[in-house]
Amino acid sequence: MKIKSDLSTKTALSVAIFGAISLTSADVYSSSTINSLLEEVVVTARKRAAAESLQDVPVSASVFGSSQMEAVFAENLADLGDLSPNVEVENAGTRAGVANVFIRGMGLSGSVPTDEPTAGLVQDGVFWGVNYGGLLDSYDLESVEILRGPQGTLFGRNVTAGAFNVRSARPSGDFGFGGKITAGSYGRSDFAGYLEAPILEDKLAVRVAVQDKNRSGYIRNNSLGGESGESESRMLRGVLKYTPSDELDLTLIAEKYSNEGDGGVTFQLSDSDRKKFTTNQGDEGLTDGDVNFYALEVNYDLGHGTLTSVTGYRAVDARDRVDIDAMSADIFSQSAALDQDQFSQEIRYASEFSDNYRFTVGAYYFKQSWDYVEQRNPVVNVNTQAKLDHNSKGVFADVDINLSDALTLNLGGRYTREEKTARTAAFGAAATPGFCDPNADVVMDCIFGPQDSEQWTNFSPKVSLSYQAAENVLLFGTATRGFRSGGFAMRGSPLTTPYDEEIVDAFELGVKADFLDDRLRVNAAIYYNTYDDLQRTVVDPVTLLQTTLNAAAATIAGAELELTAQLLDNLVLNLNYGYTDASYDSYDNFDIDGDGTVDPEAKDLEFGRVPDQQIMLALTHEQEVADWGVLVSRISYSHTAEMKLDDGNFIDSPSFEDVSASVRFLSEDDKWGVALFGKNLTDEEHFTWGLNVLGGIAWGGTPRTWGVELSYNY
């Protein structure tokens, strides 16, 4: 790993100084913030009858509770991804609020719904069909579980890389309220609050959360003056829990999310000053999206097990316009719209009927429809439209068998059947079957080509063996299979032969251990994944048309380490390290240079957006301040190695270091607090995605930011 020597020196000095200050503390104080970093964490990822301790589950995962998210000032899933090894979550450059998630070297670059993700986003038991709204603000969440590796047995399709399992905060049955106000750089002004109350004592309770976030532009427009990057987002969530008896509970969740502001900001890589951009688009770059989400969870305790039903509905209405060329002349602008709705139903039964085995069995149904339209103008004025109807059905089972007091065998499997029906109207001339009028203001009156339908079936097995080597030491090994849905290439071209499912066979060895009276926690894993029929979206550098193919076979191997150490009663060290070795075994049908000839050397390409090494180091310190309260300080350093930003390896991203810090004062009664925090304090320039078009373009990461937060909880 190549880390700049000067920055490494500065970082080491900062850590040493911070540690020296911490060690001079005369008083020993242990509060909820320090405790939360080493407390027992329970997970629901295995869908058992009762939540399980993370340290007892043979799954590689990073889990964050509400207090941990507050402690690290995590604002969304991207911030939490930074705290988990071999995980990257970034906003898609061309669409605000669309998550590009990479786990263990696999991910999806882009924002069109035609390409299926490799990592699943699951909110309150409901799988998201598209990743619009996918950065998901973390306010008033009960927990976020980041599961690394295929999760096909319990979560199904499109989790070949892993999954984010998100759970909203539920009402406690008591009266309470709280809120926080945040102000900061680039005109940031946020408000968030919650209120919970009993309606019928011990029977019916409600919790309501609201959040409003605002930020002005942070990137200079060289051509028109002013800044770009302005964004506004709002969230309203209501949770109603009804417990008519000790055996039955029902939880209804309703959420509305909206975001608007500037579209993605594109940089010409030939520009020597990449902290500014050039465009003539002005106010034409915008995004406007709305997401409505509903979930109903019902649990019924049958005595010998728990019957659970999760019903979900989600609807997305998103409009975007972005300047792609990043030039002073408006050459290539892109407008897009997505209307998507989905319905899902899962029914499962989980039992601990015997001391010797535990199991979960279930059935799942998913249905979605979406309509995607896109316009490219003004120099090349073309329109396209695509429609998809998609349903998926599955049955699954997962069982633990205790072979002895220390040895447990886990067996699982899922059978899935999928069907997709697609129609497209491609870029091209008007009045031609399968094309749109390039001069239309809206792309709704297209002449569609013939529709096509395809079905796929898949069986995803899993076997895992775990051994409790000591009271606090768990060893485990897992072999599993996952799949990514087959589909149609539907962006700007007539329908062609559908591409097949992508299959991954994954093998993993891991250890979870607590030492020194639970003051040291070490979780580590090594993995080896092989991919067949790897799906790759190939962009023609001349026509800019995209085609999705089963283009490759690949092998991805790596290692992960998560270490938490309580150095003193009031000082905790966190260390995460991830290593990824990703390579193609074959890569067919890829014309790298756009000369019309397939390039056999494509198999030597590096994976786009996959650094080989990542590291994160953090220190958290608490100091009692007389009888007033406690001061919590945190400093963190992360390093992401250099990588290629595009599949063709034309766009380089140098290594990136981030130094962040925060200081928070909490009152003695834990009711109110004030905090100062900063991120990317060295103002490191970095890019998150790039394309080899128009001389090379890229989308940039966030510069140095800071904020002040005032909070109160009753």
C-alpha positions in Angstrom: 0.0 0.0 0.0 1.4 3.3 -1.1 0.6 6.1 1.4 2.2 9.5 0.9 5.0 9.8 3.4 4.3 13.4 4.3 0.7 12.8 5.1 1.4 9.6 6.9 3.8 11.6 9.1 1.2 14.2 9.8 -1.4 11.6 10.6 0.9 9.7 12.9 1.8 12.9 14.7 -1.9 13.8 15.1 -2.7 10.4 16.5 0.3 10.6 18.9 -0.7 14.1 20.1 -4.3 13.0 20.5 -3.3 9.9 22.4 -1.0 11.9 24.7 -3.8 14.3 25.5 -6.0 11.4 26.3 -3.5 9.7 28.5 -3.1 12.8 30.7 -6.7 12.5 31.9 -6.8 12.3 35.6 -10.4 11.0 35.8 -11.7 7.8 34.4 -15.2 8.1 32.8 -17.1 5.5 30.9 -20.3 6.6 29.2 -22.7 5.3 26.6 -20.5 6.6 23.7 -17.4 4.6 24.6 -19.5 1.6 25.7 -21.4 1.6 22.4 -18.3 0.9 20.5 -17.7 -2.4 22.3 -21.2 -3.3 23.4 -22.9 -6.5 22.3 -24.6 -5.9 19.0 -27.6 -8.0 17.9 -28.5 -8.7 14.3 -31.7 -9.7 12.4 -29.9 -10.6 9.1 -30.5 -14.4 9.5 -34.3 -13.9 10.0 -34.3 -16.1 13.1 -37.1 -16.2 15.7 -35.0 -13.9 17.9 -32.2 -11.5 17.2 -28.7 -12.9 17.5 -25.4 -11.5 18.8 -23.2 -10.5 16.0 -20.2 -12.3 17.6 -22.2 -15.6 17.5 -23.2 -15.4 13.8 -21.0 -16.9 11.1 -21.5 -14.0 8.8 -19.0 -11.2 7.9 -20.8 -8.0 8.8 -20.4 -4.5 10.2 -23.3 -3.4 12.3 -24.1 0.1 13.5 -26.7 1.0 16.2 -28.2 4.4 16.6 -25.7 5.5 19.3 -22.8 4.3 17.1 -24.1 6.3 14.1 -24.4 9.4 16.2 -20.9 8.9 17.6 -19.2 8.9 14.2 -21.5 11.6 12.7 -22.7 9.2 10.0 -25.3 11.1 7.9 -26.1 8.4 5.4 -25.2 4.9 4.1 -22.1 6.3 2.3 -20.6 7.4 5.6 -21.3 3.9 7.1 -19.7 2.3 4.1 -16.5 4.2 4.8 -16.4 2.5 8.2 -16.7 -1.1 6.8 -13.8 -2.9 5.1 -14.1 -3.5 1.4 -17.2 -1.4 1.1 -17.7 1.7 -1.0 -21.0 3.7 -1.3 -21.0 6.7 -3.6 -23.7 8.9 -5.2 -24.0 8.1 -8.9 -22.5 11.0 -10.8 -25.3 11.5 -13.2 -28.1 11.2 -10.6 -28.4 12.7 -7.1 -29.6 10.3 -4.5 -28.8 7.1 -6.5 -26.5 4.7 -4.7 -23.6 3.0 -6.4 -22.6 0.2 -3.9 -19.5 -1.8 -4.1 -18.7 -4.7 -1.7 -15.8 -7.0 -2.0 -14.9 -5.8 -5.5 -18.4 -6.1 -7.1 -20.7 -3.2 -7.7 -22.7 -1.2 -10.3 -21.6 2.0 -11.9 -24.4 4.2 -13.2 -28.0 5.2 -12.5 -30.2 3.6 -15.2 -32.7 0.9 -13.9 -31.8 -1.4 -16.8 -28.8 -2.7 -15.0 -29.4 -4.8 -11.9 -27.4 -4.0 -8.7 -25.0 -6.5 -7.2 -25.6 -5.4 -3.6 -29.1 -5.3 -2.1 -30.7 -2.5 -0.2 -33.3 -3.8 2.3 -35.3 -1.3 4.3 -37.4 -2.8 7.1 -37.5 -6.1 5.4 -38.4 -4.7 2.0 -35.9 -5.2 -0.9 -35.5 -2.1 -3.1 -36.1 -2.8 -6.8 -34.1 0.3 -7.9 -31.5 2.3 -5.9 -33.1 5.7 -6.3 -33.1 7.3 -2.9 -30.4 4.8 -2.1 -28.0 6.9 0.1 -30.8 6.8 2.8 -30.2 9.3 5.5 -29.3 7.6 8.8 -31.4 9.8 11.1 -33.8 7.8 13.4 -32.6 4.4 12.3 -32.4 1.6 14.8 -29.7 -0.2 13.1 -27.8 -0.7 9.8 -26.2 -4.1 9.0 -23.7 -4.3 6.2 -23.5 -7.9 5.1 -20.4 -8.8 3.0 -20.5 -11.7 0.6 -23.5 -13.3 -1.2 -26.7 -13.4 0.8 -28.8 -15.3 -1.8 -30.3 -17.9 0.6 -32.2 -15.4 2.7 -32.3 -12.3 0.6 -32.5 -13.7 -2.9 -31.6 -12.0 -6.1 -29.0 -9.3 -6.7 -27.0 -9.8 -3.5 -23.9 -11.4 -5.1 -21.7 -8.8 -3.4 -23.7 -8.3 -0.1 -26.5 -6.3 1.3 -27.4 -3.3 3.5 -30.1 -4.4 6.0 -31.7 -1.2 7.4 -34.2 -1.0 10.3 -36.1 2.1 11.3 -36.5 3.1 14.9 -39.6 1.7 16.5 -41.8 3.3 19.2 -40.8 2.2 22.8 -44.3 2.7 24.3 -43.1 5.7 26.4 -43.4 9.4 25.7 -40.3 11.1 24.3 -39.0 13.6 21.8 -35.8 15.0 20.5 -34.1 16.9 17.8 -31.0 18.4 16.4 -30.1 21.5 14.4 -27.0 21.5 12.2 -25.3 24.5 10.5 -22.1 24.3 8.5 -20.0 25.0 5.4 -21.5 25.7 2.0 -24.7 27.1 3.5 -25.6 23.9 5.3 -28.7 24.1 7.4 -30.4 20.9 8.7 -33.2 20.1 11.1 -34.2 16.7 12.4 -36.6 15.6 15.1 -38.7 12.8 16.4 -41.7 12.4 18.7 -43.0 9.1 20.2 -46.0 8.5 22.5 -48.3 5.8 23.7 -51.8 5.9 22.3 -53.2 2.9 24.2 -51.1 1.9 27.2 -49.1 -1.3 26.4 -51.1 -1.8 23.2 -50.6 1.0 20.7 -47.7 3.4 20.2 -46.5 5.8 17.6 -43.2 7.4 16.5 -42.8 10.2 14.0 -39.5 11.4 12.6 -38.8 14.3 10.3 -35.7 15.6 8.6 -34.9 18.6 6.4 -31.4 19.1 4.9 -30.2 22.0 2.8 -26.8 22.8 1.2 -25.7 25.5 -1.3 -23.3 24.8 -4.1 -19.6 23.9 -3.4 -18.0 23.9 -6.9 -17.2 27.0 -8.9 -18.7 27.4 -12.4 -15.8 28.8 -14.5 -18.1 29.8 -17.4 -21.2 31.3 -15.8 -19.9 32.2 -12.3 -21.5 31.1 -9.1 -21.5 27.6 -7.7 -23.1 24.3 -8.4 -23.9 21.4 -6.1 -27.0 22.8 -4.3 -29.2 20.2 -2.8 -32.3 19.9 -0.6 -33.9 16.8 0.8 -36.8 16.1 3.2 -37.9 12.9 5.0 -41.1 12.2 7.0 -41.5 8.8 8.6 -44.3 7.5 10.8 -44.2 4.2 12.7 -47.2 2.7 14.4 -46.9 -0.4 16.5 -49.9 -2.4 17.8 -49.5 -5.2 20.3 -52.9 -6.6 21.0 -51.5 -9.6 23.0 -48.2 -11.1 24.2 -48.2 -13.3 21.1 -49.0 -10.8 18.3 -47.5 -7.5 17.2 -48.1 -5.4 14.1 -45.8 -2.6 12.9 -46.8 -0.2 10.1 -44.2 2.1 8.6 -44.9 4.9 6.1 -42.2 7.2 4.7 -42.0 10.0 2.2 -38.6 11.2 0.9 -37.9 13.9 -1.6 -34.8 15.6 -3.0 -34.1 18.4 -5.4 -31.2 20.6 -6.4 -28.5 20.6 -9.0 -27.7 17.6 -11.2 -24.4 15.8 -11.1 -21.4 18.0 -11.6 -19.1 16.7 -14.4 -15.4 17.6 -14.7 -13.3 17.7 -17.8 -10.1 15.8 -16.8 -8.0 18.1 -19.0 -8.9 21.0 -16.8 -5.9 21.8 -14.5 -8.2 23.2 -11.8 -10.6 20.4 -11.0 -12.1 22.1 -8.0 -13.9 24.3 -10.6 -16.0 23.2 -13.6 -17.0 24.7 -16.9 -20.5 24.5 -18.3 -23.0 26.7 -20.1 -25.9 24.8 -18.7 -26.5 27.0 -15.8 -29.8 26.3 -14.1 -30.5 23.5 -16.5 -28.7 21.0 -14.3 -31.3 19.8 -11.8 -32.7 16.8 -10.0 -36.2 16.3 -8.6 -37.2 13.0 -7.0 -39.9 11.6 -4.7 -40.0 8.2 -3.0 -43.0 6.8 -1.1 -42.4 3.7 1.0 -44.7 1.5 3.1 -44.1 -1.6 5.1 -46.3 -3.8 7.3 -44.6 -6.3 9.6 -46.7 -8.8 11.5 -45.2 -11.3 14.0 -47.2 -14.1 15.6 -45.7 -16.2 18.3 -47.0 -19.8 17.9 -45.2 -21.1 20.9 -43.0 -23.4 18.9 -41.9 -20.7 16.6 -42.7 -17.2 15.1 -44.7 -16.6 11.9 -43.7 -13.4 10.2 -45.3 -11.5 7.4 -43.6 -8.5 5.7 -45.6 -6.6 3.1 -43.9 -3.8 1.2 -44.7 -1.1 -1.4 -42.4 1.5 -2.9 -42.9 4.1 -5.6 -40.3 6.3 -7.2 -40.9 9.4 -9.3 -37.5 11.0 -10.4 -36.6 13.7 -12.9 -33.0 14.6 -13.6 -31.0 16.9 -16.0 -27.3 17.0 -16.1 -24.5 18.5 -18.2 -22.3 15.6 -19.4 -19.7 17.4 -21.5 -18.5 19.9 -18.8 -17.5 22.3 -21.5 -18.3 26.0 -22.0 -20.3 25.1 -25.1 -23.4 23.1 -24.4 -22.6 20.0 -26.4 -24.1 17.0 -24.5 -26.8 17.5 -22.0 -28.9 14.6 -20.7 -32.4 14.6 -19.2 -34.0 11.5 -17.7 -37.1 10.4 -15.9 -38.0 7.2 -14.0 -41.4 6.1 -12.8 -41.2 2.9 -10.8 -43.4 1.1 -8.4 -43.0 -2.3 -6.6 -44.9 -4.6 -4.3 -43.4 -7.4 -2.3 -44.7 -10.0 0.1 -42.6 -12.3 2.3 -44.0 -15.0 4.7 -41.6 -17.0 6.9 -41.6 -19.2 9.9 -38.7 -19.3 12.3 -38.3 -21.8 15.1 -36.0 -22.9 17.9 -38.2 -26.0 18.4 -35.2 -28.1 19.6 -32.0 -27.4 21.4 -30.3 -29.2 18.5 -31.5 -27.3 15.6 -33.0 -23.9 14.6 -34.5 -23.1 11.2 -36.2 -20.5 9.0 -38.4 -21.3 6.0 -40.3 -18.9 3.8 -41.8 -17.8 0.5 -41.3 -14.5 -1.3 -43.1 -12.6 -4.1 -41.8 -9.5 -5.8 -43.3 -7.4 -8.6 -42.2 -4.2 -10.2 -42.9 -2.0 -13.2 -40.9 0.9 -14.4 -40.9 3.4 -17.3 -37.6 5.1 -18.1 -37.2 8.0 -20.6 -34.0 9.8 -21.7 -33.2 12.8 -23.9 -29.8 13.8 -25.2 -29.3 17.2 -26.7 -28.7 19.8 -28.0 -26.0 19.0 -30.6 -27.1 15.4 -30.9 -30.8 15.5 -30.4 -32.1 12.0 -29.7 -34.7 10.4 -27.3 -35.3 6.9 -26.0 -37.8 5.1 -23.8 -37.9 1.7 -22.1 -40.6 -0.2 -20.1 -40.2 -3.2 -17.9 -42.6 -5.5 -16.1 -40.8 -7.9 -13.7 -41.9 -10.5 -11.2 -39.9 -12.8 -9.0 -41.1 -15.7 -6.8 -39.0 -17.7 -4.4 -39.0 -20.3 -1.6 -36.1 -20.6 0.9 -34.9 -22.5 4.0 -32.0 -22.1 6.4 -31.2 -24.4 9.3 -28.6 -24.7 12.0 -27.8 -28.2 13.3 -25.8 -28.6 16.5 -23.4 -31.4 15.8 -21.9 -31.0 19.3 -21.8 -28.3 22.0 -19.2 -26.4 20.0 -19.8 -27.4 16.3 -22.7 -26.2 14.3 -23.6 -27.0 10.7 -25.6 -24.5 8.7 -27.5 -25.5 5.5 -29.5 -23.3 3.3 -31.0 -23.0 -0.1 -33.3 -20.8 -2.2 -35.2 -21.5 -5.4 -36.1 -18.5 -7.5 -38.1 -18.0 -10.7 -38.1 -14.7 -12.5 -39.9 -13.3 -15.5 -39.2 -10.0 -17.3 -41.1 -8.4 -20.2 -39.4 -5.5 -21.9 -40.1 -2.9 -24.6 -37.8 -0.2 -26.0 -37.9 2.7 -28.3 -34.3 3.3 -29.3 -32.3 6.4 -30.3 -33.0 7.0 -34.0 -35.3 8.5 -36.6 -38.9 9.5 -36.0 -41.8 7.3 -37.3 -39.6 4.3 -37.4 -40.8 1.3 -35.4 -38.8 1.1 -32.2 -37.7 4.8 -32.2 -38.6 8.1 -30.7 -39.1 11.5 -32.3 -35.8 13.3 -31.6 -37.5 16.7 -31.7 -40.2 16.0 -29.1 -40.1 18.0 -25.9 -41.1 14.9 -24.0 -40.4 11.3 -24.8 -43.8 9.8 -24.2 -45.0 9.4 -27.8 -42.5 6.8 -28.9 -43.1 4.0 -31.4 -42.0 0.9 -29.5 -40.5 -2.1 -31.1 -41.7 -5.6 -30.5 -41.8 -6.6 -26.8 -39.8 -9.6 -25.6 -40.1 -11.8 -22.5 -37.8 -14.2 -20.8 -37.8 -16.5 -17.7 -35.0 -17.6 -15.5 -34.8 -20.1 -12.7 -32.1 -20.4 -10.1 -31.1 -22.5 -7.1 -28.8 -20.9 -4.6 -27.3 -23.3 -2.0 -25.3 -22.6 1.1 -23.3 -24.6 3.6 -21.4 -23.2 6.6 -19.6 -24.8 9.5 -18.9 -22.9 12.7 -16.8 -23.9 15.7 -16.8 -22.3 19.2 -13.1 -22.7 19.9 -13.4 -20.9 23.2 -16.1 -19.0 25.1 -15.4 -15.8 23.1 -13.8 -17.3 19.9 -15.8 -18.3 16.9 -14.3 -19.9 13.8 -16.4 -20.4 10.6 -16.2 -21.5 7.0 -18.8 -20.9 4.3 -19.5 -22.0 0.8 -22.4 -20.3 -1.0 -23.8 -19.4 -4.4 -25.5 -16.2 -5.4 -27.0 -14.8 -8.6 -27.6 -11.5 -10.3 -30.8 -11.3 -12.4 -30.7 -11.8 -16.1 -32.3 -9.1 -18.3 -32.3 -7.0 -21.4 -30.1 -4.2 -22.7 -32.6 -1.4 -22.9 -30.8 1.9 -23.0 -31.0 3.5 -26.5 -31.0 0.4 -28.6 -33.5 -2.1 -30.0 -34.1 -5.2 -28.0 -31.5 -7.9 -28.6 -31.1 -11.4 -27.1 -31.4 -11.2 -23.3 -28.3 -11.7 -21.2 -28.2 -14.5 -18.7 -27.9 -14.5 -14.9 -24.5 -13.7 -13.3 -23.4 -16.5 -11.0 -20.9 -16.3 -8.1 -19.5 -19.2 -6.1 -18.1 -17.8 -2.9 -15.8 -19.4 -0.2 -14.9 -17.8 3.1 -13.0 -18.5 6.3 -13.5 -16.2 9.3 -12.9 -15.7 13.0 -14.7 -13.6 15.6 -13.0 -13.1 18.9 -13.2 -11.1 22.1 -10.1 -10.9 24.4 -8.9 -9.2 27.6 -12.2 -9.2 29.4 -14.0 -8.0 26.2 -11.7 -5.0 25.9 -10.3 -6.2 22.5 -12.5 -7.4 19.6 -11.0 -8.9 16.5 -13.1 -10.0 13.5 -11.3 -11.2 10.4 -12.1 -13.1 7.2 -10.5 -14.2 3.9 -12.6 -15.0 0.9 -12.3 -16.4 -2.6 -15.1 -15.7 -5.2 -15.4 -17.0 -8.8 -17.9 -15.4 -11.2 -19.4 -16.8 -14.4 -21.4 -15.0 -17.0 -20.2 -11.7 -15.4 -22.5 -8.9 -16.6 -20.7 -5.9 -18.0 -22.1 -2.7 -19.6 -20.0 -1.7 -22.6 -20.1 2.0 -23.7 -19.3 2.7 -27.3 -16.9 5.7 -27.2 -18.2 6.9 -30.5 -22.0 6.5 -30.4 -22.2 6.5 -26.5 -24.7 3.6 -26.8 -24.6 1.1 -23.9 -24.9 -2.7 -24.3 -25.1 -5.2 -21.4 -23.5 -8.5 -22.0 -22.4 -11.7 -20.2 -18.9 -10.6 -21.1 -16.6 -12.1 -18.6 -15.5 -14.6 -16.0 -13.6 -13.4 -13.0 -11.9 -14.3 -9.7 -12.0 -12.0 -6.7 -10.0 -12.8 -3.5 -9.4 -10.7 -0.5 -9.1 -10.3 3.3 -10.7 -8.1 5.9 -9.9 -7.1 9.5 -12.1 -5.2 12.0 -10.4 -4.4 15.3 -11.8 -2.5 18.3 -9.6 -2.0 21.4 -10.4 -0.2 24.6 -7.0 1.1 25.4 -8.2 2.9 28.5 -11.6 3.1 30.2 -12.1 6.3 28.3 -10.2 5.7 25.1 -11.1 3.3 22.2 -9.2 2.5 19.0 -10.9 1.3 15.8 -9.0 -0.2 12.9 -10.5 -1.6 9.7 -8.5 -3.0 6.8 -9.6 -4.4 3.5 -7.6 -6.0 0.7 -9.1 -7.0 -2.7 -7.4 -8.8 -5.6 -9.9 -8.7 -8.5 -9.0 -10.1 -12.0 -10.7 -11.2 -15.1 -10.2 -14.8 -16.2 -11.8 -13.9 -19.6 -13.4 -10.9 -21.1 -15.3 -11.3 -24.4 -16.8 -8.8 -26.8 -15.2 -5.7 -25.4 -13.9 -3.1 -28.0 -11.7 -1.1 -25.6 -10.6 1.6 -28.1 -13.8 1.9 -30.2 -12.2 0.8 -33.5 -14.8 -1.8 -34.2 -12.6 -4.7 -33.2 -12.9 -6.9 -30.1 -9.7 -6.6 -28.0 -8.5 -10.0 -26.6 -6.3 -8.1 -24.1 -9.5 -7.0 -22.3 -9.0 -9.8 -19.7 -5.9 -7.9 -18.5 -8.0 -4.8 -17.5 -8.3 -3.8 -13.8 -11.8 -3.7 -12.3 -13.2 -0.2 -12.4 -13.8 1.5 -9.0 -12.1 -1.2 -7.0 -9.0 -0.2 -5.0 -6.8 -3.0 -3.9 -6.4 -1.7 -0.3 -8.4 0.4 2.1 -7.6 1.3 5.8 -9.4 3.2 8.5 -8.0 4.2 11.9 -9.9 6.1 14.6 -9.5 7.1 18.2 -12.5 8.0 20.4 -11.9 9.6 23.8 -14.2 10.7 26.6 -13.4 13.2 29.4 -15.7 14.1 32.3 -16.0 17.9 32.7 -16.6 18.6 36.4 -20.2 17.8 37.2 -21.5 19.3 33.9 -21.2 16.3 31.6 -18.7 14.6 29.3 -16.6 15.7 26.3 -16.3 13.1 23.5 -13.5 13.6 21.0 -12.9 11.6 17.9 -10.3 11.7 15.1 -10.2 9.3 12.1 -7.9 8.7 9.2 -8.7 6.6 6.1 -6.7 5.7 3.0 -8.1 4.4 -0.3 -5.5 3.1 -2.8 -5.3 4.3 -6.4 -7.7 2.7 -8.8 -9.3 2.9 -12.3 -12.6 4.7 -12.4 -13.9 3.1 -15.6 -14.1 -0.4 -17.1 -11.8 0.5 -20.0 -9.1 1.7 -17.6 -8.8 5.1 -19.3 -9.5 7.2 -16.2 -7.2 7.0 -13.2 -7.9 8.0 -9.6 -4.9 8.6 -7.4 -4.9 7.4 -3.8 -7.1 9.4 -1.4 -6.6 10.2 2.3 -9.3 11.5 4.5 -8.8 13.0 8.0 -11.9 13.8 9.9 -12.5 14.9 13.5 -15.3 15.9 16.0 -15.8 17.1 19.5 -19.1 16.7 21.3 -20.2 17.9 24.7 -23.0 15.9 26.3 -24.8 17.1 29.5 -24.7 15.0 32.6 -28.3 13.9 32.2 -27.6 13.0 28.5 -30.4 15.3 27.4 -28.6 18.0 25.4 -25.4 18.3 23.5 -23.3 20.5 21.3 -20.8 19.3 18.7 -18.2 20.6 16.2 -17.2 18.3 13.4 -15.2 18.3 10.2 -14.7 15.9 7.3 -11.9 15.7 4.7 -10.1 18.3 6.7 -7.0 18.2 4.4 -9.3 19.1 1.5 -8.1 16.1 -0.6 -9.2 16.1 -4.2 -10.8 12.8 -5.3 -13.1 11.4 -7.9 -15.8 8.7 -7.6 -16.5 7.7 -11.2 -15.3 8.5 -14.7 -16.1 7.7 -18.4 -13.9 7.7 -21.5 -16.1 10.1 -23.5 -15.6 13.7 -24.7 -11.9 13.5 -23.9 -12.4 12.0 -20.4 -14.9 13.1 -17.8 -15.3 12.4 -14.1 -17.5 13.1 -11.1 -15.9 14.5 -8.0 -16.1 13.8 -4.3 -17.0 16.2 -1.5 -14.4 18.8 -0.5 -13.6 19.8 3.1 -16.7 20.4 5.1 -17.5 21.4 8.7 -20.5 21.8 10.9 -21.9 22.7 14.3 -24.7 20.6 15.8 -27.0 21.3 18.7 -29.2 18.4 20.0 -31.7 17.7 22.7 -33.4 14.5 23.7 -36.1 14.1 26.4 
